[in-house]
Amino acid sequence: MDNATKIKLLSIIALITILLVTYLAALHIDSLAKARYVFKRNSRSVVGKDLSYNSNLVSRYKQKVRTEVIDAKVNQKYSLTINSTYEYIFQYSYKQNLLENQALSVQIFSQLASREDPILVVVRQQKAVLSWQLPLLLETSNGWQEYSSVSRQLCTEPLDRNVSVEHEFFLDVSTSDPENLSFVASVSPIADFVVGLNENHTVALTASEPKYYRFRFPEDIENVLLTVMSDDNYCMSVSVQNLSCPVFDMDRDLKYGGIWQTVMSKTGMTISVMTGQVSSNSKPKSYINLDIAVKIHDLDLKLNEVEEYHVRFYLGLIVLRVIEIHIGYHKTNLIPYNSKPP
């Protein structure tokens, strides 16, 4: 083979090699391009879905919530409708000297509210905040009991007779339910809020409507006996608390304030300023709160049933009475304030 033939053969081999390398490089570049394309396509699909989902969420929560403020009046009922874009704030004001022997109670009712999207109720005072939901859920031995009507008392502090103070509080009602929910709200005074010495005080209460009353120690009396009597055989909780905000009035938190005990039909509790059950720094005329709540886990008993707003309530009547007693004791036998009853 001469040199010319060898050169031609080498040239052909080199050309074939170059073409093969170029082809393989093109295949590699094409595979990378396809991989990038598939990745971008899938990424755009995933991102697009995520953005679409998030945009729906954002659009839901970007809906403007309109808040209507109402200059509300005591003893007036308000029948209104709310949804996830419309809420109410009721603004109340009152002079405390006009309610010297009274307390204010907030009542709210809704038959349409559900567990999934309940109506949220918040009461804002100067020194306390109350909150609950409708329906109110209370645990029983057979599960959860729903209450479509709730009543709670506002925390009030006594003033001297010659002092007049303007108070203000707010009642907020809202929901996350997009459907319209009707409700009825009102604020009313509680007559005979202060329990007198040697007087019978009749109280009606349900599990969703606890009550508390106030007792003032006369200047010359240091020891009294609180008696609680009921004709209905179902369990209640009775608590004696110092006069302070907030007041622990629901059965689930009654035990966290002051001294307490359970009662079926009759009980008695000794209350003494000297034992520390009432603050030793109290004024000569010391005040305490007497709290009563129905224990909801006792609903299996036969109770008096009352139909109101098509909602079943368990209503009971009890009688409170505070009498003076004389106790002899030594200082070494004083009961600590935080001690639990036997």
C-alpha positions in Angstrom: 0.0 0.0 0.0 1.5 3.2 -1.1 1.6 6.4 1.0 -1.2 8.1 -0.8 -3.6 5.2 -0.1 -2.6 5.2 3.6 -3.3 8.9 3.9 -6.7 8.5 2.3 -7.6 5.6 4.6 -6.5 7.6 7.7 -8.5 10.6 6.6 -11.6 8.4 6.2 -11.1 6.9 9.6 -10.5 10.3 11.2 -13.7 11.7 9.5 -15.7 8.7 10.7 -14.4 9.2 14.2 -15.2 12.9 14.1 -18.7 12.2 12.9 -19.2 9.5 15.5 -18.0 11.8 18.3 -20.3 14.6 17.0 -23.2 12.2 16.9 -22.6 10.9 20.4 -22.2 14.5 21.7 -25.5 15.5 20.0 -27.2 12.5 21.6 -25.9 13.5 25.0 -26.9 17.2 24.6 -30.3 16.1 23.3 -30.8 13.8 26.4 -29.8 16.7 28.7 -32.2 19.0 26.9 -35.0 16.5 27.2 -34.3 16.0 30.9 -34.3 19.7 31.5 -37.6 20.0 29.5 -39.2 17.2 31.5 -38.0 18.7 34.8 -39.2 22.2 33.8 -42.5 20.8 32.6 -43.1 18.9 35.8 -41.8 21.8 37.9 -44.2 24.1 36.2 -47.0 21.6 36.8 -46.3 21.2 40.5 -45.6 24.9 41.0 -48.7 25.8 39.1 -50.8 23.5 41.2 -49.3 24.8 44.4 -49.7 28.4 43.3 -53.3 27.6 42.2 -54.0 26.0 45.6 -52.4 28.8 47.6 -54.1 31.4 45.5 -57.4 29.8 46.4 -56.5 29.9 50.1 -55.2 33.4 49.8 -58.3 34.5 47.9 -60.4 33.0 50.7 -58.6 34.8 53.4 -58.2 38.0 51.4 -61.9 38.5 51.5 -62.6 41.7 53.4 -64.2 41.2 56.8 -66.6 43.9 57.6 -66.9 44.8 61.3 -70.0 46.6 62.4 -69.8 48.4 65.7 -73.1 48.8 67.6 -73.7 51.3 70.4 -75.6 48.7 72.4 -78.0 49.2 75.3 -78.5 47.1 78.4 -81.9 45.1 78.5 -82.2 45.2 74.7 -82.1 42.0 72.5 -80.2 42.1 69.2 -81.2 39.5 66.5 -78.6 39.6 63.8 -76.8 37.5 61.2 -73.1 36.9 60.7 -70.8 34.9 58.4 -67.0 34.6 57.7 -67.0 38.1 56.1 -69.3 39.9 58.6 -68.9 40.3 62.3 -70.2 42.5 65.1 -68.8 44.4 68.1 -71.3 45.6 70.7 -70.0 48.5 72.7 -71.7 48.9 76.1 -71.2 51.5 78.8 -72.8 52.0 82.2 -72.3 53.7 85.5 -71.5 51.4 88.3 -73.2 53.3 91.0 -76.5 52.5 89.2 -75.8 48.8 89.5 -74.4 48.8 93.1 -76.3 45.7 94.1 -76.4 44.1 90.6 -74.2 42.4 88.1 -74.4 42.2 84.4 -75.1 39.0 82.5 -74.3 38.3 78.8 -76.7 36.0 77.0 -76.2 34.7 73.5 -78.1 32.0 71.6 -77.7 30.4 68.1 -79.4 27.3 66.9 -77.6 27.2 63.6 -74.0 27.2 64.8 -72.0 24.0 64.3 -69.0 22.4 65.9 -67.0 22.7 62.7 -67.5 26.4 62.3 -68.8 27.7 65.7 -69.7 31.2 66.7 -66.9 32.7 68.7 -67.9 35.1 71.5 -65.4 37.3 73.3 -66.2 39.8 76.1 -63.5 42.4 76.8 -63.5 44.3 80.1 -60.9 46.5 81.7 -59.5 43.7 84.0 -61.0 40.5 82.5 -61.7 38.7 79.2 -64.4 36.1 78.8 -64.6 33.8 75.7 -66.6 30.8 74.6 -68.1 29.3 71.5 -71.5 28.3 70.3 -72.4 25.5 70.5 -70.8 25.2 73.9 -69.3 21.7 74.3 -69.3 20.2 77.8 -68.0 16.7 78.4 -70.3 14.1 79.9 -69.9 10.4 80.8 -71.6 9.6 77.4 -69.6 12.0 75.2 -70.0 15.7 74.5 -73.2 17.7 75.3 -74.0 20.7 73.0 -75.5 23.9 74.3 -76.9 26.5 72.0 -77.5 29.1 74.7 -74.9 30.4 77.1 -75.0 33.0 79.8 -72.0 34.4 81.6 -71.7 37.1 84.2 -69.3 40.0 84.0 -66.7 40.6 86.7 -67.5 43.6 88.8 -65.8 45.2 91.8 -67.6 47.1 94.5 -67.2 50.8 94.9 -67.9 53.3 97.7 -71.4 54.7 97.6 -70.2 58.2 96.8 -68.1 57.1 93.8 -69.5 57.0 90.3 -67.4 55.3 87.7 -68.2 55.0 84.0 -67.4 51.5 82.7 -67.1 50.2 79.2 -66.9 46.7 77.8 -67.1 45.1 74.3 -68.9 42.0 73.1 -67.4 40.5 69.9 -69.3 38.0 67.9 -67.7 36.3 64.8 -67.5 33.0 62.9 -65.5 31.3 60.1 -68.6 29.8 58.6 -69.2 31.2 55.1 -73.0 30.5 55.5 -75.2 33.0 57.3 -75.7 32.2 61.0 -78.4 34.0 63.0 -77.9 34.7 66.7 -79.6 36.6 69.5 -77.4 38.6 72.0 -78.4 40.6 75.0 -76.9 42.0 78.3 -79.1 42.3 81.3 -78.7 43.1 85.0 -79.0 40.5 87.7 -81.2 41.6 90.5 -80.3 40.9 94.2 -76.7 40.2 93.3 -75.5 40.8 96.9 -76.5 38.1 99.3 -77.6 39.4 102.7 -76.9 37.8 106.1 -79.7 35.5 107.4 -81.6 35.8 104.1 -82.7 33.0 101.8 -81.5 33.5 98.2 -83.1 31.3 95.5 -80.9 30.6 92.4 -81.9 28.9 89.1 -79.0 27.6 87.0 -78.1 25.3 84.2 -74.8 23.7 83.1 -74.3 26.4 80.4 -75.4 29.3 82.7 -73.4 29.3 85.9 -74.1 31.9 88.6 -72.1 33.7 91.2 -73.3 36.1 93.9 -71.5 38.5 96.3 -71.5 38.5 100.1 -70.2 41.4 102.2 -68.9 40.8 105.7 -70.5 43.2 108.2 -68.0 45.1 110.2 -68.6 43.2 113.5 -68.8 39.6 112.0 -65.8 37.5 111.1 -67.2 34.0 110.7 -70.2 32.9 108.7 -71.7 29.6 107.5 -72.8 29.3 103.9 -75.5 26.7 103.3 -76.7 25.4 99.9 -79.8 23.3 99.6 -81.5 21.8 96.5 -84.5 19.6 96.0 -82.9 18.0 92.9 -80.5 15.2 93.3 -77.8 16.2 90.9 -74.2 17.2 91.4 -73.1 20.8 91.7 -69.9 22.7 92.5 -69.8 25.5 95.1 -66.8 27.8 95.4 -65.9 30.8 97.6 -63.5 33.1 96.0 -61.8 36.4 96.8 -63.2 39.5 95.1 -60.9 39.7 92.0 -61.1 39.4 88.3 -61.4 37.0 86.5 -64.0 35.0 88.3 -63.7 31.2 87.9 -67.4 30.3 87.3 -67.5 27.3 85.0 -67.4 23.8 86.5 -64.2 22.9 84.7 -62.2 25.8 86.3 -64.2 26.4 89.5 -61.6 24.7 91.6 -58.8 27.0 90.5 -60.2 30.0 92.5 -60.6 30.0 96.3 -62.1 27.0 98.2 -64.7 24.7 96.7 -66.6 21.5 97.2 -69.3 19.4 95.5 -72.8 19.1 96.7 -75.9 17.0 95.8 -78.8 18.2 98.0 -77.3 20.0 100.9 -73.9 21.3 102.2 -72.4 23.9 104.4 -69.1 25.8 104.2 -67.5 27.8 107.0 -66.1 31.1 105.8 -63.9 33.2 107.9 -61.8 36.4 107.3 -59.3 35.3 110.0 -58.6 31.9 108.4 -57.2 33.5 105.2 -60.1 32.3 103.1 -60.7 36.0 102.5 -57.7 38.3 102.0 -56.4 39.8 105.2 -55.7 43.0 103.3 -59.4 43.5 102.6 -61.2 46.6 103.7 -63.3 46.4 106.9 -66.3 45.4 104.8 -64.8 42.4 103.0 -66.4 41.0 99.9 -66.3 37.5 98.6 -67.9 35.8 95.6 -70.2 32.7 96.0 -70.0 30.6 92.8 -72.4 27.8 91.9 -72.1 25.6 88.8 -73.8 22.4 87.6 -71.5 19.5 87.1 -72.4 18.3 83.6 -71.2 14.7 84.0 -74.2 14.1 86.2 -76.7 14.4 83.4 -77.6 10.7 83.6 -79.7 11.5 86.6 -83.4 12.4 86.3 -83.5 16.2 86.2 -86.1 18.8 85.5 -86.1 19.3 81.7 -87.2 22.6 80.2 -87.6 23.4 76.5 -86.4 26.9 75.6 -85.6 28.0 72.0 -86.0 24.3 71.1 -82.9 23.5 73.1 -83.0 21.1 76.1 -81.8 22.5 79.4 -81.4 20.9 82.8 -82.7 23.4 85.3 -82.3 23.3 89.0 -83.3 25.6 91.9 -81.1 26.0 94.9 -81.3 28.1 98.0 -78.3 30.0 99.4 -78.2 31.2 103.0 -75.4 32.9 105.0 -75.7 32.9 108.8 -73.4 34.2 111.5 -71.5 31.6 113.6 -69.0 31.9 116.5 -65.9 29.8 116.3 -63.2 29.3 118.9 -59.7 28.4 117.7 -56.0 28.8 118.3 -53.7 30.6 115.9 -51.7 27.3 115.4 -54.8 25.7 113.9 -55.4 28.3 111.2 -56.2 26.7 107.8 -53.9 27.9 104.9 -55.6 29.6 102.1 -54.5 27.2 99.4 -55.3 24.0 101.4 -57.6 21.5 99.8 -60.8 20.3 101.6 -60.5 16.8 103.0 
